[in-house]
Amino acid sequence: MHNNPETKREAQAFLTNEQQRVVHHDLINPAKVIAVAGAGKTTTLISRIEHLLSQGVDPSHIGVFMFNKSAQEEFTERLNKQLMASGYLRSPNVMTFHAFGMKFCRRLEQQGWLVPAKLVTDDFSLVKMLREALQRLARKGEKIAIQDEKDWLEDVLLFIDQVKASDRSAKEVFDALDWSKERQFFPALFDELERLRKNSHIRFFSDLLSDPYDLISKLASPERAQIKTFVPDFRYLLIDEFQDINPCQYELLKCLYPENCQWMIVGDVQQCIYEWRGASPDIMATQFDSDFNQVATYPLSTSFRFGHSIGLMASSVISENDPDALVIGAGEQTRVSFARAPKTGKALLGELKSWIEEGRALNETAVLVRLYSDMVPIQLALMHKGVPYQLHGDSPLLENRQIRMLMAYIAIMAGGLENPQVFFHKDDIEYLLMVPSLGGSLVQRKTLIQQAKQSPHLLPQIIETLADSSDGWRAKKLYERADWLRSLGMYRTDPAQGLAYTLEKLGIYRYFESTSNKDIQTQEKIATCDAFMAYVRGVGGNANAILEQLAQLNERKMDVSHGVHLMTIHKSKGLEFEQVLLFGLQEGRFPYYDEDLSAIDKKAASDLASERRLFYVAITRAKKKLVLLETPTPDEHKRMKQGEIPSVALKTLSLSRFVFEAQPYVVNRICEAWNTVHGDTGVGTTPIDTVKGAVFQRYLTATTPSPKLLFKQKVENTNLLKPGDKVRHDQFGQGVVVRQEQGIKKMIFVDFCEIGLKRFNPKHTRLVKVSSRT
């Protein structure tokens, strides 16, 4: 083996001072690298590996962990290229957690510690086994509250992932999730599934780590020492995207690589957006520091993806979660704007037209949304105008269950009982019987659906037959439903009105509430229906015309490879785009909540912080242009201009609090001053109104060259603090005011989360209000 010091010097010459400090970290102590979006962490990690090799570390002693296959392949390719250019003939082992688990399971099987099992990777096999487990559970007398599989399957699959990702029992995980009581059978179903899986000698992907962890966590020290000989002899661990690690992965690695192994973890807690599938940001935020001694923390705070506008906005927003966080934009300047038209479709198409006129390509643009229902008007607008698009991670619009249900009712209005050909798909007849569910046993419902598909014209009679064998309120509702289906033809010329009456008459929204696990799922279904009805109303025309148009749009062939990217923000993680259009920024939907209790409830505050991380991820995907696809009201415009963050209790505001926290108008003024002076250090004479002056001042201080600006920010009198206000204390950090006594001393109580409740005398304590609430 030999290396080329000249090539190494050239590679390291391009590293920033922050990156250099990471690369040259010692070979003994653990390290935590906090890397903001676009900070060049891959380049830094590769240089770190090269540094280890230059210090004589054997490549086989270095283990690099990635969270997905595509990231692992891309990193391996870049690493091999760099090491080859520097003259190194061997590379370290770069792997995903699942690949590591697969090899570990094989070794444990060979040595007789685990029973040999076949790896099954398709979802259908898991669902099939789930159904069998459910039947076994029912035979044992377990009460199954939800009969229709479509109403619980998605939730139970998510639950299984969460249990496998945790270090707790299924019952403990379920209790912590605070799910509806109708799903109380989930832990028992999980345990039954596990018995069935193990008896069948099968492993699914998530078992590749949970099976070894379950084994090793029960072993005594001598046996554990024996088990450790079955894994590679890594003495240096480098773990990327560490904010997404789950307890199972973390605890397993800790068991296998405790002492004499140096850990370097890389990630950004503010980009942890996968808690819903088991990721635990607290592991990187606090647990790692308490589990390991003398952890060195290195920031990579400079992003080369975007310019100062996004850097300032990102810093402003995320300072609400972490007052010390800073994101420096060192890329080309990024333009930030709002929608130029109040209607979503028109605004979207206008932005795309402008982009094309600049000589840019459609596939350089991504439309990001928080919720799937926000994608409905976007897709319909693009389909209507024949604009090609690429949908990532979701089923196509006309496969959505709520939309297909509404299309089935439109088909009835168009004469579907007499002419089944008008149905978009013959299986759509099923939605007329299943939403709301007719009740009865599973066998009964299957028989009714089969009869209805064979003879659609008998659908009302089929429902009446079921009503005849029922009694009381249920029979009354079934007779009403049969009559309603017969009368729907009267809305042939006004299908939007017919749909509105159907939803109300049949209590479909109430049905969504009773069968959905969380309020967000209910609201998603309702919002999807509302968005589709708005389209039907806007397009106009009779029921037949609507169905024909949707069928034509569905059959239109387009070269989607050159189309706009459409995805949820979760799917955009790790990606970047020249232009990002962000839609669905309404308070109550993003951040999502039924009732805002974040000021007084720790769980609600944690959920809000999680939603804020999602917004941070969204805006930091943009390189050249970010468009907030919303139109502020005059009042919202005025408040943003004044740099305020209004109280969310003000019902007159519909725009997301995150937009106000990002301070886009203030950021625009700062960037204008920056461009005007071209890096001159002359002081801006007119103070800028903003509640985020301290954050912006820190940003400017950390950036050279930068303009010297003044920020006009009220210094809050402690006596004026109110419950719910966020404050900062020099010793304890950020907290929330709980109450203030009205006695002589007027003692003030502040909740500092992990530290707990603290009581202060306001005369002798300096509490700085973090966010002014007007």
ZAMARGU-4260 file (C-alpha; in steps of 0.2 Angstrom, whole numbers, plus 5000, padded with zeros to 4 digits):
<rodrens>
0) 5000/5000/5000 | 5006/5018/4996 | 4998/5035/4996 | 5000/5051/4986 | 5003/5065/4999
5) 5001/5078/4985 | 4983/5072/4981 | 4979/5072/4999 | 4985/5090/5001 | 4974/5095/4986
10) 4959/5087/4993 | 4961/5095/5010 | 4964/5112/5003 | 4946/5113/4999 | 4940/5109/5016
15) 4934/5123/5028 | 4941/5126/5045 | 4926/5117/5053 | 4929/5102/5041 | 4947/5102/5045
20) 4944/5100/5063 | 4933/5085/5061 | 4945/5077/5049 | 4960/5079/5062 | 4950/5074/5077
25) 4961/5062/5088 | 4961/5043/5087 | 4954/5040/5104 | 4939/5050/5110 | 4922/5049/5103
30) 4916/5063/5092 | 4899/5071/5088 | 4898/5081/5071 | 4883/5092/5069 | 4881/5095/5051
35) 4868/5107/5044 | 4859/5103/5027 | 4872/5104/5013 | 4887/5106/5024 | 4898/5094/5014
40) 4898/5080/5027 | 4901/5067/5014 | 4917/5076/5008 | 4922/5078/5027 | 4919/5059/5031
45) 4929/5053/5016 | 4943/5065/5021 | 4942/5058/5039 | 4944/5040/5033 | 4959/5046/5022
50) 4966/5054/5038 | 4964/5037/5048 | 4972/5027/5034 | 4987/5040/5034 | 4989/5037/5053
55) 4991/5018/5049 | 4974/5012/5053 | 4970/4996/5044 | 4954/4998/5033 | 4946/4982/5040
60) 4946/4991/5057 | 4935/5005/5050 | 4916/5003/5049 | 4905/5015/5040 | 4886/5014/5043
65) 4873/5022/5031 | 4854/5022/5033 | 4849/5017/5015 | 4856/5008/5000 | 4857/5023/4988
70) 4867/5033/5001 | 4878/5018/5004 | 4882/5016/4985 | 4885/5034/4982 | 4896/5036/4997
75) 4906/5020/4992 | 4909/5026/4974 | 4915/5043/4980 | 4926/5035/4994 | 4934/5022/4982
80) 4938/5036/4969 | 4946/5047/4982 | 4956/5034/4990 | 4962/5027/4973 | 4967/5044/4968
85) 4977/5045/4984 | 4985/5029/4981 | 4976/5018/4994 | 4972/5000/4987 | 4960/4995/5000
90) 4944/5003/5007 | 4935/5002/5023 | 4918/4992/5024 | 4903/5004/5020 | 4887/4996/5024
95) 4868/4999/5029 | 4862/4993/5046 | 4852/4980/5037 | 4867/4973/5028 | 4876/4972/5044
100) 4861/4963/5052 | 4860/4951/5038 | 4878/4945/5040 | 4877/4945/5059 | 4861/4934/5058
105) 4870/4921/5047 | 4885/4920/5058 | 4873/4918/5073 | 4864/4904/5064 | 4880/4895/5059
110) 4886/4895/5077 | 4869/4889/5084 | 4864/4905/5093 | 4849/4908/5081 | 4837/4896/5073
115) 4840/4897/5054 | 4827/4908/5045 | 4823/4913/5028 | 4823/4931/5024 | 4807/4937/5016
120) 4807/4955/5008 | 4789/4957/5001 | 4776/4966/5010 | 4762/4954/5004 | 4770/4939/5014
125) 4769/4950/5030 | 4751/4955/5027 | 4746/4937/5024 | 4755/4932/5040 | 4746/4946/5049
130) 4729/4940/5043 | 4733/4922/5049 | 4739/4930/5066 | 4722/4940/5067 | 4712/4924/5064
135) 4722/4915/5078 | 4719/4929/5090 | 4700/4929/5086 | 4699/4910/5089 | 4707/4913/5106
140) 4693/4926/5110 | 4703/4942/5108 | 4691/4956/5105 | 4694/4964/5088 | 4686/4981/5087
145) 4689/4986/5069 | 4683/4973/5056 | 4688/4981/5040 | 4706/4978/5036 | 4708/4994/5026
150) 4705/5003/5042 | 4718/4996/5053 | 4731/4988/5041 | 4742/5003/5038 | 4742/5007/5057
155) 4747/4990/5062 | 4761/4989/5050 | 4768/5006/5057 | 4766/4999/5074 | 4776/4983/5070
160) 4790/4994/5063 | 4790/5005/5079 | 4791/4990/5091 | 4805/4982/5081 | 4814/4999/5081
165) 4812/5001/5100 | 4820/4992/5115 | 4803/4990/5124 | 4789/4978/5123 | 4774/4979/5111
170) 4763/4984/5126 | 4775/4998/5132 | 4776/5005/5114 | 4757/5005/5112 | 4754/5014/5128
175) 4767/5027/5124 | 4759/5030/5107 | 4742/5036/5114 | 4732/5027/5100 | 4713/5025/5100
180) 4706/5011/5111 | 4699/5002/5096 | 4717/4997/5092 | 4720/4989/5109 | 4722/4972/5101
185) 4738/4978/5092 | 4751/4972/5105 | 4742/4955/5106 | 4742/4954/5087 | 4761/4958/5087
190) 4765/4945/5099 | 4754/4932/5089 | 4763/4937/5073 | 4780/4935/5081 | 4775/4917/5087
195) 4769/4913/5070 | 4785/4921/5061 | 4797/4911/5072 | 4787/4895/5070 | 4788/4898/5051
200) 4807/4901/5052 | 4805/4918/5043 | 4813/4935/5045 | 4807/4951/5038 | 4819/4966/5035
205) 4816/4974/5052 | 4820/4957/5061 | 4838/4957/5054 | 4842/4969/5069 | 4829/4966/5082
210) 4832/4947/5082 | 4851/4949/5086 | 4846/4963/5099 | 4833/4952/5107 | 4846/4938/5109
215) 4861/4948/5115 | 4851/4959/5127 | 4847/4944/5137 | 4864/4937/5138 | 4877/4938/5152
220) 4894/4946/5150 | 4904/4930/5146 | 4891/4925/5132 | 4891/4943/5125 | 4910/4942/5124
225) 4908/4926/5113 | 4895/4934/5102 | 4906/4949/5099 | 4918/4938/5090 | 4905/4935/5076
230) 4906/4953/5070 | 4920/4963/5061 | 4934/4969/5072 | 4929/4988/5070 | 4939/5000/5080
235) 4933/5015/5072 | 4914/5018/5069 | 4908/5032/5058 | 4889/5033/5058 | 4880/5045/5045
240) 4863/5053/5048 | 4864/5048/5066 | 4849/5059/5071 | 4838/5045/5062 | 4845/5030/5073
245) 4833/5020/5083 | 4835/5012/5100 | 4837/4995/5093 | 4851/5000/5081 | 4860/5010/5094
250) 4859/4998/5109 | 4864/4983/5097 | 4880/4993/5092 | 4884/4998/5110 | 4883/4980/5115
255) 4895/4975/5101 | 4907/4989/5100 | 4908/4997/5118 | 4926/4999/5124 | 4941/5001/5113
260) 4931/5007/5098 | 4930/5026/5094 | 4913/5032/5088 | 4911/5047/5077 | 4893/5051/5074
265) 4887/5063/5061 | 4870/5071/5059 | 4859/5085/5063 | 4845/5083/5076 | 4835/5097/5068
270) 4834/5086/5053 | 4826/5071/5062 | 4809/5069/5054 | 4807/5050/5055 | 4801/5048/5074
275) 4784/5041/5067 | 4794/5025/5062 | 4805/5024/5078 | 4819/5036/5076 | 4824/5044/5092
280) 4833/5062/5091 | 4836/5061/5109 | 4850/5048/5106 | 4860/5061/5097 | 4855/5076/5107
285) 4858/5070/5124 | 4860/5051/5127 | 4876/5049/5117 | 4885/5062/5128 | 4880/5053/5144
290) 4884/5036/5137 | 4901/5040/5131 | 4915/5050/5140 | 4924/5065/5134 | 4913/5067/5118
295) 4921/5081/5107 | 4907/5091/5098 | 4911/5099/5081 | 4899/5110/5071 | 4898/5110/5052
300) 4887/5125/5051 | 4891/5131/5034 | 4880/5125/5019 | 4886/5126/5001 | 4868/5122/4994
305) 4860/5139/4996 | 4863/5157/5000 | 4861/5169/5014 | 4842/5171/5012 | 4839/5152/5016
310) 4853/5152/5029 | 4845/5167/5039 | 4828/5160/5037 | 4833/5142/5043 | 4843/5149/5058
315) 4828/5160/5063 | 4816/5146/5062 | 4826/5132/5070 | 4832/5144/5084 | 4814/5141/5091
320) 4820/5123/5094 | 4838/5126/5099 | 4843/5144/5103 | 4861/5141/5099 | 4858/5133/5081
325) 4866/5142/5066 | 4865/5138/5048 | 4876/5149/5037 | 4872/5149/5018 | 4888/5150/5008
330) 4881/5145/4991 | 4874/5156/4977 | 4860/5168/4983 | 4843/5160/4984 | 4828/5170/4979
335) 4813/5168/4991 | 4795/5174/4986 | 4777/5171/4989 | 4764/5165/4977 | 4759/5178/4964
340) 4741/5172/4963 | 4728/5168/4976 | 4722/5152/4968 | 4734/5137/4970 | 4733/5130/4952
345) 4736/5147/4944 | 4750/5151/4956 | 4758/5135/4953 | 4757/5136/4934 | 4763/5154/4934
350) 4779/5149/4944 | 4782/5135/4932 | 4780/5146/4917 | 4792/5159/4924 | 4805/5146/4927
355) 4804/5139/4909 | 4805/5157/4903 | 4822/5158/4912 | 4828/5144/4901 | 4827/5131/4916
360) 4819/5114/4915 | 4804/5107/4924 | 4813/5093/4932 | 4824/5105/4941 | 4808/5110/4952
365) 4800/5100/4966 | 4783/5104/4974 | 4784/5099/4992 | 4769/5096/5004 | 4767/5092/5022
370) 4751/5081/5019 | 4745/5070/5005 | 4729/5080/5003 | 4739/5095/4999 | 4745/5086/4983
375) 4727/5084/4976 | 4724/5102/4969 | 4742/5102/4963 | 4740/5085/4953 | 4724/5090/4946
380) 4730/5107/4941 | 4745/5099/4932 | 4735/5085/4924 | 4722/5098/4918 | 4735/5108/4909
385) 4745/5093/4903 | 4761/5097/4913 | 4771/5082/4916 | 4775/5077/4934 | 4784/5063/4943
390) 4775/5058/4959 | 4787/5051/4972 | 4782/5039/4986 | 4763/5040/4984 | 4750/5031/4974
395) 4743/5040/4959 | 4729/5053/4962 | 4715/5042/4954 | 4720/5027/4965 | 4717/5037/4981
400) 4703/5028/4991 | 4693/5044/4995 | 4694/5050/4977 | 4688/5034/4970 | 4674/5033/4983
405) 4668/5051/4977 | 4670/5045/4959 | 4659/5030/4962 | 4645/5042/4969 | 4647/5053/4953
410) 4645/5037/4943 | 4628/5034/4951 | 4623/5051/4947 | 4628/5048/4929 | 4617/5033/4928
415) 4629/5019/4934 | 4615/5008/4942 | 4608/5006/4924 | 4624/5007/4915 | 4639/5001/4924
420) 4651/5006/4910 | 4651/5024/4917 | 4661/5018/4933 | 4679/5023/4932 | 4683/5005/4937
425) 4671/4991/4940 | 4678/4988/4958 | 4673/5005/4963 | 4656/4998/4967 | 4664/4991/4982
430) 4666/5009/4990 | 4647/5012/4989 | 4645/4997/5002 | 4661/4999/5012 | 4661/5018/5016
435) 4653/5019/5028 | 4653/5000/5031 | 4637/4991/5030 | 4642/4981/5046 | 4639/4962/5047
440) 4652/4949/5047 | 4667/4948/5035 | 4659/4934/5025 | 4642/4943/5023 | 4651/4959/5017
445) 4661/4949/5004 | 4645/4941/4998 | 4636/4958/4996 | 4651/4965/4987 | 4651/4951/4975
450) 4633/4952/4971 | 4634/4971/4969 | 4648/4969/4956 | 4638/4956/4946 | 4622/4966/4946
455) 4625/4984/4950 | 4607/4988/4946 | 4602/4978/4961 | 4613/4988/4973 | 4598/4997/4982
460) 4589/4981/4984 | 4604/4972/4991 | 4606/4985/5004 | 4587/4984/5008 | 4589/4965/5010
465) 4602/4968/5023 | 4591/4981/5031 | 4576/4968/5032 | 4587/4956/5043 | 4592/4971/5054
470) 4582/4981/5067 | 4581/4998/5075 | 4592/5012/5070 | 4604/5001/5059 | 4589/4995/5048
475) 4583/5013/5047 | 4600/5019/5041 | 4601/5005/5028 | 4584/5009/5021 | 4589/5028/5020
480) 4605/5023/5011 | 4596/5012/4998 | 4584/5027/4994 | 4598/5039/4993 | 4607/5029/4980
485) 4591/5028/4969 | 4588/5047/4970 | 4606/5052/4966 | 4602/5054/4948 | 4594/5070/4951
490) 4611/5078/4954 | 4617/5073/4936 | 4619/5091/4931 | 4627/5097/4948 | 4638/5083/4954
495) 4647/5094/4966 | 4631/5097/4976 | 4627/5079/4975 | 4643/5074/4983 | 4641/5087/4997
500) 4624/5081/5001 | 4630/5062/5000 | 4644/5066/5012 | 4632/5074/5024 | 4617/5062/5022
505) 4628/5046/5024 | 4638/5053/5038 | 4654/5049/5029 | 4665/5062/5038 | 4659/5055/5055
510) 4663/5037/5048 | 4681/5044/5045 | 4682/5050/5063 | 4676/5033/5070 | 4688/5022/5060
515) 4704/5033/5060 | 4717/5031/5073 | 4722/5049/5074 | 4714/5066/5071 | 4727/5069/5057
520) 4721/5054/5047 | 4703/5060/5049 | 4707/5077/5043 | 4718/5070/5029 | 4703/5060/5022
525) 4691/5075/5024 | 4704/5087/5016 | 4706/5075/5001 | 4687/5075/4998 | 4686/5094/5000
530) 4700/5096/4987 | 4692/5085/4975 | 4675/5092/4977 | 4683/5110/4974 | 4690/5103/4957
535) 4673/5096/4952 | 4664/5112/4956 | 4678/5123/4947 | 4678/5112/4931 | 4659/5112/4930
540) 4649/5101/4918 | 4638/5086/4922 | 4642/5070/4930 | 4646/5060/4914 | 4658/5075/4908
545) 4667/5075/4924 | 4670/5056/4923 | 4675/5056/4905 | 4687/5071/4908 | 4696/5061/4923
550) 4697/5046/4912 | 4705/5056/4898 | 4718/5064/4910 | 4722/5047/4917 | 4725/5040/4900
555) 4736/5054/4894 | 4754/5048/4891 | 4767/5060/4895 | 4786/5059/4897 | 4787/5061/4916
560) 4806/5059/4917 | 4807/5078/4912 | 4792/5083/4923 | 4790/5092/4940 | 4794/5082/4955
565) 4780/5080/4968 | 4783/5073/4985 | 4780/5075/5003 | 4793/5084/5014 | 4797/5067/5022
570) 4802/5060/5004 | 4813/5075/5000 | 4825/5072/5015 | 4843/5070/5008 | 4838/5078/4991
575) 4841/5096/4984 | 4832/5105/4969 | 4836/5121/4960 | 4818/5127/4963 | 4807/5122/4978
580) 4788/5126/4979 | 4782/5124/4996 | 4763/5122/4998 | 4750/5119/5012 | 4757/5132/5024
585) 4742/5135/5035 | 4742/5136/5054 | 4734/5120/5061 | 4739/5110/5046 | 4758/5114/5046
590) 4761/5113/5060 | 4747/5100/5062 | 4737/5101/5078 | 4719/5099/5083 | 4721/5111/5097
595) 4737/5120/5101 | 4743/5115/5118 | 4761/5117/5115 | 4763/5131/5128 | 4757/5119/5143
600) 4759/5101/5137 | 4776/5093/5135 | 4770/5080/5122 | 4762/5094/5111 | 4778/5105/5113
605) 4788/5090/5107 | 4776/5087/5092 | 4778/5106/5088 | 4797/5105/5088 | 4796/5090/5077
610) 4785/5099/5064 | 4797/5113/5065 | 4811/5102/5060 | 4800/5096/5045 | 4799/5114/5039
615) 4817/5117/5041 | 4821/5102/5030 | 4809/5108/5017 | 4816/5126/5015 | 4834/5119/5015
620) 4831/5108/4999 | 4831/5124/4988 | 4847/5130/4979 | 4842/5144/4968 | 4824/5148/4972
625) 4811/5145/4986 | 4793/5149/4983 | 4781/5149/4998 | 4765/5145/4987 | 4754/5155/4998
630) 4747/5173/4998 | 4748/5182/5014 | 4733/5193/5019 | 4736/5212/5021 | 4737/5209/5040
635) 4749/5195/5038 | 4760/5205/5026 | 4760/5220/5039 | 4766/5209/5053 | 4779/5200/5043
640) 4786/5217/5037 | 4787/5222/5056 | 4796/5206/5060 | 4783/5200/5072 | 4779/5182/5077
645) 4760/5184/5080 | 4751/5174/5094 | 4743/5158/5086 | 4728/5162/5096 | 4724/5176/5084
650) 4711/5167/5073 | 4713/5181/5060 | 4729/5173/5054 | 4729/5158/5043 | 4747/5157/5037
655) 4758/5145/5047 | 4768/5151/5062 | 4784/5144/5054 | 4783/5157/5040 | 4783/5171/5053
660) 4797/5162/5062 | 4807/5162/5046 | 4805/5181/5045 | 4806/5182/5026 | 4803/5200/5024
665) 4817/5205/5037 | 4828/5192/5029 | 4825/5201/5012 | 4830/5218/5020 | 4846/5210/5027
670) 4850/5203/5010 | 4847/5219/5001 | 4859/5228/5013 | 4872/5214/5010 | 4870/5216/4991
675) 4870/5235/4992 | 4887/5236/5001 | 4895/5221/4993 | 4902/5216/5009 | 4907/5233/5015
680) 4907/5234/5034 | 4898/5251/5034 | 4884/5251/5047 | 4866/5252/5041 | 4858/5267/5048
685) 4840/5262/5049 | 4837/5249/5062 | 4827/5234/5056 | 4811/5229/5066 | 4812/5211/5071
690) 4810/5200/5086 | 4824/5189/5080 | 4838/5202/5080 | 4849/5192/5092 | 4849/5177/5080
695) 4852/5188/5065 | 4866/5197/5074 | 4875/5181/5078 | 4873/5176/5060 | 4881/5192/5053
700) 4895/5190/5066 | 4899/5173/5060 | 4900/5178/5042 | 4914/5188/5034 | 4912/5200/5025
705) 4895/5205/5031 | 4886/5222/5033 | 4884/5230/5050 | 4866/5232/5054 | 4855/5238/5068
710) 4840/5228/5074 | 4826/5236/5084 | 4820/5223/5096 | 4810/5227/5112 | 4819/5221/5128
715) 4805/5212/5138 | 4802/5217/5156 | 4801/5201/5166 | 4785/5207/5175 | 4776/5207/5158
720) 4780/5189/5155 | 4764/5178/5153 | 4761/5159/5154 | 4766/5151/5137 | 4780/5164/5133
725) 4797/5156/5128 | 4812/5163/5138 | 4830/5160/5139 | 4841/5159/5155 | 4860/5160/5155
730) 4862/5144/5165 | 4847/5134/5161 | 4844/5138/5142 | 4827/5139/5134 | 4811/5136/5144
735) 4792/5141/5145 | 4784/5152/5158 | 4771/5142/5168 | 4765/5155/5180 | 4769/5171/5189
740) 4764/5173/5207 | 4755/5190/5211 | 4763/5192/5229 | 4776/5205/5234 | 4790/5196/5226
745) 4780/5190/5211 | 4790/5174/5209 | 4790/5167/5191 | 4790/5148/5187 | 4798/5142/5171
750) 4798/5124/5164 | 4815/5120/5157 | 4809/5103/5150 | 4824/5090/5155 | 4829/5101/5170
755) 4812/5103/5176 | 4803/5118/5185 | 4813/5132/5192 | 4807/5147/5202 | 4815/5164/5201
760) 4814/5181/5209 | 4812/5192/5193 | 4822/5207/5202 | 4837/5196/5203 | 4835/5185/5187
765) 4838/5190/5169 | 4825/5181/5158 | 4826/5186/5140 | 4810/5183/5130 | 4815/5172/5115
770) 4800/5175/5104 | 4789/5190/5106 | 4770/5185/5104 | 4760/5201/5099
</rodrens>
